[in-house]
């Protein structure tokens, strides 16, 4: 579930189609990425049919970079992400949600404060991770160099979207997480607890993470 970065999993090189087939082809997958979507657009799509008619076992979420590009604050993006996660938990209560942080992007010329807003959004969104129904997957450090600048070898020329090598990094981090989650039964459904009251930060890391 996401925006263009998720959508590009379906596109041949320099997109991630071949990578997706190699790493995830053994599973039935559904790509709900739409180019240009804000988190609010994703919520609208899920409320209007895209989350209906199937029972997801694992849902991977990457959203918010377009909100940042439109000037939204980190707090605003995190609040929208929380609404998205709550909606997914309502629509697919037995699914495990794998929540990714907003990936690094090079906005230093157009928006010098973008990195700070991304950091705020990611820090707040990590509070949604409980290690039971919502899991964190953060491979962002593998996308940047020692100086913190994005690794151009993993991105397209816009320095926002991943290329095939970047999708390979993502897939390598996600595969062991998917295998572990799909091999274990979901936890029993409990009475609803407001997700905003959860402050446990337990990240399920893939083997390729630093």
C-alpha positions as CSV (number, residue, x, y, z in Angstrom):
1,X,0.0,0.0,0.0
2,X,1.5,3.4,-0.9
3,X,2.3,5.9,-3.6
4,X,4.6,5.8,-6.7
5,X,7.5,4.1,-4.8
6,X,5.2,1.2,-4.2
7,X,3.6,1.4,-7.6
8,X,7.0,1.0,-9.3
9,X,7.3,-2.5,-7.9
10,X,5.1,-3.4,-10.9
11,X,7.3,-1.7,-13.5
12,X,10.3,-3.3,-15.4
13,X,13.8,-1.9,-14.9
14,X,14.6,0.7,-13.6
15,X,11.6,-0.2,-11.6
16,X,11.3,-3.3,-9.3
17,X,9.2,-5.8,-11.3
18,X,11.9,-8.3,-11.8
19,X,13.0,-8.0,-8.2
20,X,9.5,-8.5,-6.9
21,X,9.1,-11.6,-9.0
22,X,12.3,-13.1,-7.8
23,X,11.8,-12.4,-4.1
24,X,8.0,-12.4,-3.7
25,X,6.7,-14.4,-6.7
26,X,5.8,-17.5,-4.5
27,X,3.0,-15.5,-2.8
28,X,-0.2,-14.0,-4.1
29,X,0.4,-10.2,-3.8
30,X,-1.7,-7.1,-4.5
31,X,0.0,-3.8,-5.3
32,X,-2.0,-0.8,-4.1
33,X,0.5,1.9,-5.0
34,X,-0.7,5.0,-7.0
35,X,1.7,7.6,-8.3
36,X,1.3,11.0,-6.6
37,X,-0.9,9.8,-3.8
38,X,-0.9,11.6,-0.4
39,X,-1.6,9.5,2.7
40,X,-5.2,11.0,2.6
41,X,-5.6,9.7,-1.0
42,X,-4.6,6.2,0.1
43,X,-7.1,6.3,2.9
44,X,-9.9,7.4,0.5
45,X,-9.0,4.5,-1.8
46,X,-9.2,2.0,1.0
47,X,-12.4,3.4,2.3
48,X,-13.9,3.1,-1.2
49,X,-13.4,-0.5,-2.1
50,X,-9.7,-1.2,-2.4
51,X,-9.5,-2.9,0.9
52,X,-12.6,-5.0,0.3
53,X,-13.2,-8.5,-1.0
54,X,-10.1,-10.3,0.2
55,X,-8.4,-11.2,3.5
56,X,-4.9,-9.9,3.7
57,X,-2.3,-11.8,5.8
58,X,0.4,-9.1,5.6
59,X,0.1,-5.5,4.5
60,X,3.3,-3.4,3.8
61,X,2.8,0.3,4.1
62,X,5.1,3.0,2.7
63,X,3.4,6.5,2.5
64,X,4.0,10.1,3.3
65,X,6.7,11.3,1.0
66,X,4.3,13.2,-1.2
67,X,2.9,14.9,1.8
68,X,6.4,16.0,2.7
69,X,6.8,17.2,-0.9
70,X,3.7,19.3,-0.5
71,X,5.0,21.0,2.6
72,X,3.2,19.0,5.3
73,X,4.7,19.0,8.8
74,X,6.1,15.8,10.3
75,X,3.3,15.9,12.8
76,X,0.6,16.1,10.1
77,X,2.1,13.2,8.2
78,X,2.3,11.1,11.3
79,X,-1.3,11.8,12.2
80,X,-2.4,10.8,8.7
81,X,-0.3,7.6,8.9
82,X,-1.9,6.7,12.1
83,X,-5.4,7.0,10.5
84,X,-4.2,4.8,7.7
85,X,-2.9,2.1,10.0
86,X,-6.1,2.2,12.1
87,X,-8.2,1.8,8.9
88,X,-6.1,-1.2,7.8
89,X,-6.6,-2.8,11.2
90,X,-10.3,-2.3,10.9
91,X,-10.5,-3.6,7.3
92,X,-8.2,-6.5,7.9
93,X,-8.1,-7.3,11.6
94,X,-6.1,-10.5,11.2
95,X,-3.4,-9.0,9.0
96,X,0.0,-8.1,10.2
97,X,1.0,-4.6,9.1
98,X,4.6,-3.9,8.2
99,X,5.1,-0.1,8.5
100,X,8.1,1.5,6.7
101,X,9.4,4.9,7.5
102,X,9.4,7.6,4.8
103,X,12.5,6.9,2.8
104,X,15.4,9.4,2.4
105,X,15.1,11.8,-0.5
106,X,17.3,14.6,-1.8
107,X,15.3,17.9,-1.4
108,X,18.1,20.1,-0.3
109,X,17.6,22.7,-3.1
110,X,13.8,22.8,-3.2
111,X,13.0,22.1,0.4
112,X,15.9,22.4,2.8
113,X,13.8,21.4,5.8
114,X,12.4,18.2,4.2
115,X,14.8,15.9,6.0
116,X,13.9,17.3,9.4
117,X,10.2,16.9,8.7
118,X,10.7,13.3,7.5
119,X,12.7,12.6,10.7
120,X,9.8,14.0,12.8
121,X,7.2,12.0,10.9
122,X,9.2,8.8,11.2
123,X,9.9,9.2,14.9
124,X,6.2,9.8,15.7
125,X,5.0,6.9,13.4
126,X,7.4,4.5,15.1
127,X,5.0,4.7,18.1
128,X,2.4,2.8,16.1
129,X,4.7,-0.3,16.1
130,X,3.6,-2.8,18.8
131,X,5.4,-6.0,17.7
132,X,2.1,-7.8,17.6
133,X,-0.1,-6.5,14.8
134,X,2.1,-3.6,13.6
135,X,5.8,-4.3,12.8
136,X,8.5,-1.9,11.8
137,X,10.8,-2.4,8.8
138,X,13.5,0.2,8.5
139,X,16.3,-0.3,5.9
140,X,16.7,3.5,5.2
141,X,20.3,3.4,6.5
142,X,21.2,1.1,3.6
143,X,20.1,3.8,1.2
144,X,22.5,6.5,2.3
145,X,26.2,6.9,2.6
146,X,28.4,7.6,5.6
147,X,27.7,11.3,5.2
148,X,23.9,10.8,5.3
149,X,23.4,11.7,1.6
150,X,21.4,9.2,-0.5
151,X,23.4,6.6,-2.4
152,X,22.8,7.7,-6.0
153,X,23.5,4.1,-7.2
154,X,20.2,3.0,-5.6
155,X,18.0,5.8,-6.9
156,X,16.7,7.1,-10.2
157,X,17.9,10.4,-11.4
158,X,15.2,12.3,-9.5
159,X,16.8,11.1,-6.3
160,X,13.4,10.2,-4.9
161,X,12.4,7.0,-6.5
162,X,14.4,3.8,-6.2
163,X,15.9,2.0,-9.1
164,X,16.2,-1.8,-9.5
165,X,19.2,-1.9,-7.1
166,X,17.3,0.1,-4.5
167,X,14.4,-2.3,-4.8
168,X,16.8,-5.1,-4.3
169,X,17.8,-3.6,-0.9
170,X,14.2,-3.2,0.0
171,X,13.3,-6.8,-1.0
172,X,16.3,-8.2,0.9
173,X,15.2,-6.5,4.1
174,X,11.5,-7.4,3.6
175,X,11.8,-11.1,2.6
176,X,12.8,-12.5,6.0
177,X,10.1,-10.4,7.7
178,X,7.4,-11.8,5.4
179,X,8.6,-15.3,5.8
180,X,8.5,-15.0,9.6
181,X,5.1,-13.4,9.7
182,X,3.5,-15.8,7.2
183,X,4.9,-18.8,9.1
184,X,3.3,-17.8,12.4
185,X,-0.4,-17.5,13.1
186,X,-1.8,-14.1,13.9
187,X,-2.4,-13.2,17.5
188,X,-6.0,-13.6,18.8
189,X,-8.2,-10.6,18.3
190,X,-8.5,-8.5,21.4
191,X,-10.9,-5.7,22.4
192,X,-10.1,-2.6,20.5
193,X,-7.4,-0.4,22.1
194,X,-6.6,3.0,20.7
195,X,-3.4,2.6,18.8
196,X,-2.3,6.1,19.8
197,X,-2.0,4.9,23.4
198,X,0.7,2.4,22.4
199,X,4.2,3.5,22.9
200,X,6.1,0.2,22.5
201,X,8.7,0.4,19.7
202,X,9.6,-3.1,18.7
203,X,11.1,-3.3,15.2
204,X,11.2,-6.7,13.5
205,X,14.4,-6.5,11.5
206,X,15.3,-8.3,8.4
207,X,18.6,-10.2,8.2
208,X,20.1,-7.7,5.8
209,X,19.6,-4.7,8.0
210,X,22.6,-3.1,9.7
